[in-house]
Amino acid sequence: MVLGIDPGLTRCGYAAVQASGPGAAIALSLGVIRTPPTDPLPKRLAELRAEFAALMIEFRPHVVAVETVFFQNNVRTAMSVGQASGLALAEAWACGCEVVQYTPNQVKGAVAGWGAADKAQVQKMVQARLGLSSVPKPADAADAAALALCHLAMSPLLRRVRLATASPV
C-alpha cells in the first residue's frame, strides 16, 4: 500500500492507494489535513505531525510518496511546504516505511502521460485510473493520489535500477 502526501501547512493532501493488479489500483482513502492559518506555527506543525502519525497507524503503508518542494515565487509558501514535507518524510521513516520523493513533472508524466499536464488533466486521470465516480476534490487530495499512482508506476523500474546498481557481495 502506498500513501501519497501532497505537503502543505494549511492544506495537506493524502491518499492511501492499493495496487490491485498490473496497472490497476484502488483508492482506500483520499482527504486533506487542514490547519488553521491563525494558529501559531508550532501548534500547526504539531497537529500536522499527529495527523501523519495517525495515517501511519491507520493505513500501515509500505511506501510513502511525497512531492518534492518546488520553489516558484513565494518564499513564505515554499518554507511552509518544506516544513510539512519534512514532517511527512520524518514520520514515514520513523515508522519504518520506504520513503520516496517525486517532482511535480514526474507525477504528471506518470499519471497523465505529459509532464506539463494541468491540474484538471491530472484530476481526470486520477479519476479514471482509480475508477472513481467523480473527479477527486479538493485538488490536494487528487495530487496525493497522483503521487501514489506515480510510485506504483515507477516502482518496477526503481527495483530494476536498484538490482542493476547493487554491489556484488
Backbone bond lengths (Angstrom), bond angles and torsions (degrees), N, CA, C in turn:
res aa  C-N    CA-C-N  psi(-1)  N-CA   C-N-CA  omega(-1)  CA-C   N-CA-C  phi
1 M - - - 1.448 - - 1.522 108.45 -
2 V 1.316 115.89 138.63 1.458 122.66 -178.92 1.519 108.61 -113.77
3 L 1.322 115.74 132.95 1.456 121.48 173.38 1.518 106.90 -106.78
4 G 1.332 116.29 116.15 1.455 121.16 176.48 1.516 109.23 -92.12
5 I 1.332 115.61 138.02 1.469 121.38 179.18 1.524 108.94 -127.69
6 D 1.333 115.80 120.17 1.463 122.15 172.32 1.527 105.47 -101.16
7 P 1.348 117.49 96.16 1.465 119.80 -168.26 1.519 114.15 -68.53
8 G 1.304 114.10 144.20 1.447 123.08 175.42 1.509 108.51 -171.86
9 L 1.298 117.12 151.36 1.462 120.47 -178.29 1.523 111.48 -85.96
10 T 1.321 117.47 -40.52 1.462 120.81 178.47 1.521 110.82 -81.96
11 R 1.337 116.09 -43.44 1.471 122.57 177.33 1.515 108.03 -133.82
12 C 1.320 116.18 120.37 1.461 122.27 179.51 1.525 107.72 -122.20
13 G 1.322 116.84 112.59 1.455 120.58 -179.63 1.516 111.76 -79.06
14 Y 1.331 115.53 147.27 1.469 120.30 173.79 1.521 108.45 -141.98
15 A 1.327 114.82 152.70 1.465 120.45 176.87 1.512 108.76 -152.52
16 A 1.317 116.04 127.07 1.460 122.41 174.28 1.523 106.46 -98.40
17 V 1.336 115.99 118.47 1.463 121.80 -175.16 1.520 109.12 -127.76
18 Q 1.319 115.23 134.42 1.464 122.39 -179.12 1.523 109.33 -114.30
19 A 1.331 116.96 130.35 1.464 120.18 172.96 1.521 107.34 -66.16
20 S 1.332 115.98 137.97 1.466 119.64 -179.30 1.525 111.27 -123.39
21 G 1.301 116.29 14.55 1.455 122.48 -179.73 1.508 109.03 148.66
22 P 1.333 117.06 176.07 1.469 119.26 179.56 1.529 111.19 -59.78
23 G 1.311 115.80 117.79 1.458 121.34 179.06 1.516 115.29 72.36
24 A 1.327 117.63 8.59 1.467 120.86 -178.70 1.526 109.90 -121.58
25 A 1.328 115.19 147.74 1.465 120.36 -179.45 1.519 109.29 -152.72
26 I 1.323 114.10 157.80 1.463 120.12 175.33 1.524 108.80 -127.39
27 A 1.315 114.80 146.89 1.467 121.06 177.51 1.524 108.32 -87.93
28 L 1.318 116.01 122.80 1.459 121.16 174.83 1.520 110.41 -86.10
29 S 1.335 115.87 -34.64 1.462 121.03 -179.26 1.520 109.29 -164.96
30 L 1.319 116.06 140.67 1.458 122.87 173.16 1.517 107.01 -134.18
31 G 1.313 115.89 139.87 1.454 117.82 179.15 1.509 112.98 -172.31
32 V 1.315 114.36 -174.56 1.461 122.04 -179.41 1.517 108.60 -136.01
33 I 1.311 115.40 133.05 1.453 122.47 171.86 1.526 106.06 -93.40
34 R 1.313 116.48 130.03 1.475 120.42 -179.20 1.527 109.68 -119.92
35 T 1.330 114.91 141.19 1.461 119.99 171.24 1.529 107.28 -126.92
36 P 1.319 116.81 138.99 1.464 120.06 -177.62 1.533 112.32 -68.46
37 P 1.320 117.33 126.40 1.467 120.41 179.60 1.525 113.44 -61.76
38 T 1.328 117.25 -17.60 1.464 120.39 -179.78 1.528 112.41 -82.40
39 D 1.337 117.18 -15.01 1.466 120.36 179.09 1.527 110.28 -75.49
40 P 1.333 117.40 153.57 1.467 120.12 176.78 1.540 110.58 -62.91
41 L 1.321 115.83 146.51 1.466 121.55 -177.59 1.532 113.00 -52.80
42 P 1.337 119.99 -47.93 1.466 118.43 -179.56 1.534 113.03 -58.49
43 K 1.328 116.78 -37.60 1.465 120.32 178.83 1.522 110.39 -65.72
44 R 1.320 116.84 -43.12 1.465 121.16 -179.83 1.528 110.58 -63.14
45 L 1.325 116.18 -43.02 1.464 119.65 179.18 1.528 111.17 -64.88
46 A 1.325 116.63 -40.25 1.470 120.19 178.18 1.526 110.83 -63.82
47 E 1.329 117.36 -41.01 1.466 120.80 178.17 1.525 110.85 -64.48
48 L 1.316 115.80 -41.91 1.460 120.20 179.23 1.528 110.95 -64.27
49 R 1.319 117.25 -43.17 1.468 121.08 178.41 1.521 110.52 -61.77
50 A 1.324 117.19 -42.60 1.464 121.00 178.81 1.528 110.92 -63.24
51 E 1.318 117.30 -39.20 1.469 120.89 177.53 1.523 111.10 -65.76
52 F 1.338 117.45 -40.67 1.466 120.26 176.75 1.524 110.25 -62.01
53 A 1.328 116.72 -43.17 1.467 120.31 178.78 1.523 110.74 -60.96
54 A 1.319 116.90 -41.10 1.467 120.86 179.07 1.521 111.05 -64.61
55 L 1.340 117.49 -39.81 1.466 120.82 177.31 1.534 111.00 -62.86
56 M 1.323 116.60 -39.90 1.470 120.79 179.12 1.533 110.54 -63.18
57 I 1.312 116.22 -40.62 1.469 120.64 179.60 1.526 110.67 -69.94
58 E 1.327 116.55 -44.52 1.463 120.33 -176.71 1.528 112.81 -66.23
59 F 1.340 117.39 -44.36 1.461 119.97 -171.97 1.522 114.78 -103.48
60 R 1.314 118.08 -18.63 1.462 122.22 -179.76 1.539 111.59 45.97
61 P 1.329 116.76 58.73 1.468 119.30 -177.11 1.528 112.41 -68.65
62 H 1.315 114.94 151.54 1.469 120.09 172.69 1.522 109.56 -83.27
63 V 1.335 114.31 -34.19 1.461 121.53 -176.86 1.526 108.92 -133.69
64 V 1.328 115.68 141.36 1.463 121.15 171.66 1.527 106.89 -118.75
65 A 1.336 115.23 121.42 1.465 122.01 179.99 1.526 108.56 -105.85
66 V 1.327 115.55 122.04 1.460 121.95 -175.73 1.527 108.83 -120.94
67 E 1.331 116.02 136.51 1.461 118.97 176.97 1.517 109.53 -70.90
68 T 1.327 115.71 136.54 1.459 119.37 176.73 1.522 109.24 -69.06
69 V 1.306 115.44 149.70 1.463 120.42 179.73 1.513 108.06 -69.92
70 F 1.320 115.30 126.33 1.453 122.02 -179.32 1.514 107.89 -113.20
71 F 1.315 116.57 117.76 1.460 121.77 -176.98 1.514 110.08 -91.75
72 Q 1.336 116.11 122.04 1.467 119.65 175.54 1.523 108.33 -107.87
73 N 1.315 116.04 -99.65 1.464 119.68 -175.98 1.517 113.26 -114.29
74 N 1.309 117.93 -25.98 1.450 121.47 -171.55 1.530 110.90 -97.55
75 V 1.314 117.31 102.82 1.460 122.54 -178.67 1.520 110.66 -62.58
76 R 1.321 116.99 -40.09 1.469 120.70 -178.44 1.537 111.08 -61.51
77 T 1.315 116.32 -44.22 1.462 120.36 178.09 1.524 110.22 -64.72
78 A 1.323 116.89 -43.81 1.466 120.41 179.53 1.527 110.95 -59.83
79 M 1.312 117.96 -38.42 1.472 120.96 179.55 1.524 110.74 -65.87
80 S 1.326 118.05 -45.17 1.462 119.85 -178.62 1.523 111.40 -68.61
81 V 1.323 117.16 -36.98 1.468 120.30 176.18 1.535 109.00 -65.17
82 G 1.316 116.26 -40.52 1.465 120.48 177.89 1.522 112.38 -62.07
83 Q 1.323 116.36 -39.15 1.467 119.67 178.19 1.524 110.61 -65.88
84 A 1.322 116.97 -44.11 1.469 120.98 178.77 1.523 110.50 -64.28
85 S 1.317 116.21 -41.21 1.456 120.96 178.91 1.528 110.60 -62.38
86 G 1.312 117.14 -44.78 1.462 121.19 179.14 1.517 112.26 -59.58
87 L 1.334 116.42 -41.17 1.468 119.93 177.41 1.525 111.06 -62.56
88 A 1.333 116.83 -44.47 1.466 120.58 -179.61 1.525 110.55 -63.22
89 L 1.323 117.09 -45.20 1.463 121.10 -179.76 1.525 111.22 -61.70
90 A 1.324 116.47 -45.93 1.468 120.71 -177.93 1.521 111.80 -67.22
91 E 1.320 117.46 -43.29 1.469 120.82 -178.92 1.525 110.63 -64.86
92 A 1.329 116.74 -42.65 1.465 120.18 178.71 1.523 110.81 -62.90
93 W 1.312 116.66 -44.49 1.468 121.02 179.85 1.535 110.51 -63.55
94 A 1.316 116.42 -43.61 1.471 120.90 -179.64 1.527 111.48 -62.58
95 C 1.334 117.01 -27.45 1.469 121.35 179.28 1.526 111.95 -87.70
96 G 1.323 117.03 2.95 1.458 120.56 176.64 1.515 115.27 83.80
97 C 1.323 117.17 16.15 1.467 120.84 179.83 1.523 110.68 -83.13
98 E 1.325 114.73 152.10 1.454 119.01 165.72 1.528 105.21 -71.12
99 V 1.325 117.58 137.32 1.459 121.73 -177.90 1.520 108.35 -121.26
100 V 1.330 115.91 127.13 1.459 121.40 179.33 1.526 108.81 -129.47
101 Q 1.318 115.01 154.52 1.459 120.37 177.42 1.520 108.90 -128.68
102 Y 1.318 115.40 142.76 1.457 121.69 178.28 1.518 109.13 -131.86
103 T 1.319 115.63 145.75 1.462 120.87 175.90 1.526 108.90 -78.47
104 P 1.331 117.23 159.85 1.465 119.15 175.99 1.538 112.66 -55.35
105 N 1.338 117.45 -39.88 1.465 119.90 -179.60 1.526 111.91 -67.12
106 Q 1.330 117.95 -36.82 1.463 120.14 176.29 1.523 110.66 -63.29
107 V 1.317 116.80 -42.28 1.466 121.27 -179.90 1.522 109.99 -63.90
108 K 1.314 116.88 -49.15 1.468 120.59 -179.35 1.525 111.14 -60.75
109 G 1.328 116.21 -41.77 1.459 120.07 179.84 1.517 112.16 -64.39
110 A 1.321 117.18 -42.36 1.469 121.07 -178.27 1.523 112.14 -71.31
111 V 1.328 117.15 -35.02 1.469 120.66 -174.36 1.526 112.43 -92.75
112 A 1.336 116.78 -43.38 1.464 120.44 -175.18 1.530 112.97 -104.65
113 G 1.340 116.53 -8.86 1.458 119.01 179.88 1.510 114.62 83.48
114 W 1.321 116.85 4.92 1.457 121.54 -178.74 1.523 108.83 -151.62
115 G 1.320 117.16 122.68 1.457 122.33 -176.05 1.505 115.53 -66.28
116 A 1.337 117.30 -12.74 1.463 120.74 178.96 1.527 111.88 -108.19
117 A 1.339 116.86 17.83 1.475 120.48 179.43 1.524 109.59 -59.31
118 D 1.343 115.98 147.69 1.461 118.89 178.23 1.535 110.00 -88.63
119 K 1.325 115.36 173.56 1.475 121.46 -176.77 1.526 112.01 -56.22
120 A 1.333 116.45 -43.44 1.462 120.18 -177.91 1.530 111.15 -63.34
121 Q 1.336 117.25 -40.02 1.459 120.64 178.67 1.527 110.68 -64.78
122 V 1.319 116.55 -42.51 1.466 120.51 178.94 1.528 109.71 -63.59
123 Q 1.330 117.54 -44.35 1.468 120.68 179.18 1.524 111.28 -60.36
124 K 1.329 117.90 -42.52 1.472 121.56 179.37 1.527 111.02 -64.31
125 M 1.333 116.93 -39.45 1.469 119.67 179.82 1.523 110.97 -71.16
126 V 1.318 117.90 -36.73 1.465 120.76 174.85 1.524 109.21 -61.65
127 Q 1.321 116.25 -45.82 1.464 120.58 177.58 1.529 110.59 -56.14
128 A 1.326 117.09 -48.55 1.461 121.73 -177.75 1.527 111.70 -66.54
129 R 1.327 117.02 -45.24 1.466 120.41 -175.57 1.514 112.61 -69.91
130 L 1.333 117.03 -27.94 1.466 120.08 179.03 1.532 112.30 -98.54
131 G 1.332 117.14 -1.97 1.458 120.65 179.03 1.513 113.26 65.01
132 L 1.329 116.28 36.72 1.459 121.14 -179.08 1.523 110.07 -82.86
133 S 1.323 117.15 149.28 1.460 121.29 -179.29 1.528 113.19 -73.60
134 S 1.320 116.75 -21.18 1.462 120.58 178.38 1.526 109.50 -144.57
135 V 1.315 114.74 166.85 1.463 120.62 178.08 1.521 108.21 -64.30
136 P 1.332 117.53 130.27 1.467 118.56 -179.76 1.525 111.69 -66.71
137 K 1.314 115.00 133.83 1.462 121.68 178.39 1.515 108.50 -134.80
138 P 1.298 118.59 151.79 1.457 127.41 -3.53 1.533 111.80 -70.87
139 A 1.326 115.49 173.85 1.460 121.83 -176.89 1.526 111.99 -57.83
140 D 1.330 118.31 -30.96 1.470 121.12 -179.67 1.531 110.71 -62.53
141 A 1.321 117.23 -39.31 1.471 121.19 178.24 1.522 110.07 -68.85
142 A 1.336 117.21 -40.83 1.463 120.91 177.23 1.526 110.63 -63.03
143 D 1.329 116.77 -40.25 1.464 120.47 178.70 1.526 111.15 -64.43
144 A 1.317 116.96 -38.22 1.466 120.52 177.68 1.532 110.45 -65.60
145 A 1.327 116.56 -40.86 1.467 120.31 177.17 1.528 109.88 -64.26
146 A 1.321 116.93 -39.00 1.464 120.55 177.92 1.526 110.60 -62.80
147 L 1.328 117.51 -37.45 1.466 120.85 176.55 1.525 111.06 -62.04
148 A 1.323 116.33 -45.00 1.468 119.92 178.89 1.520 110.70 -63.64
149 L 1.338 117.32 -43.18 1.464 120.99 178.14 1.526 111.35 -64.13
150 C 1.319 116.39 -37.90 1.463 121.02 176.84 1.522 109.52 -58.84
151 H 1.318 116.55 -46.20 1.461 118.48 -179.45 1.530 111.45 -64.35
152 L 1.315 117.36 -41.76 1.462 119.40 178.77 1.529 110.81 -60.77
153 A 1.332 117.17 -35.68 1.462 120.80 177.76 1.524 111.78 -72.99
154 M 1.328 116.81 -36.64 1.465 121.38 -174.90 1.527 113.72 -86.71
155 S 1.323 118.44 -23.08 1.464 120.24 -171.52 1.529 114.35 -60.47
156 P 1.340 120.72 -37.00 1.470 117.17 176.66 1.534 112.01 -62.43
157 L 1.327 116.96 -39.45 1.461 120.97 177.90 1.530 110.57 -66.30
158 L 1.324 116.86 -42.56 1.467 120.38 179.54 1.525 111.10 -61.33
159 R 1.341 117.08 -39.61 1.469 120.75 178.04 1.526 110.54 -62.20
160 R 1.340 116.57 -43.69 1.469 119.93 179.79 1.524 111.21 -63.52
161 V 1.318 116.82 -40.76 1.472 120.61 179.15 1.523 109.90 -63.49
162 R 1.325 117.17 -44.69 1.464 120.83 179.23 1.525 110.94 -59.78
163 L 1.316 116.88 -44.23 1.469 120.92 179.92 1.525 111.17 -64.97
164 A 1.324 116.07 -40.48 1.465 120.22 -178.30 1.517 112.16 -69.31
165 T 1.320 117.97 -29.70 1.469 120.89 -177.21 1.516 113.08 -100.87
166 A 1.329 117.45 0.94 1.470 120.48 179.50 1.524 109.67 -67.71
167 S 1.310 115.76 140.02 1.456 121.21 178.25 1.521 109.50 -75.01
168 P 1.330 116.93 135.32 1.478 118.16 175.89 1.528 109.51 -68.64
169 V 1.309 115.10 141.90 1.474 119.40 -177.98 1.482 110.63 -89.57
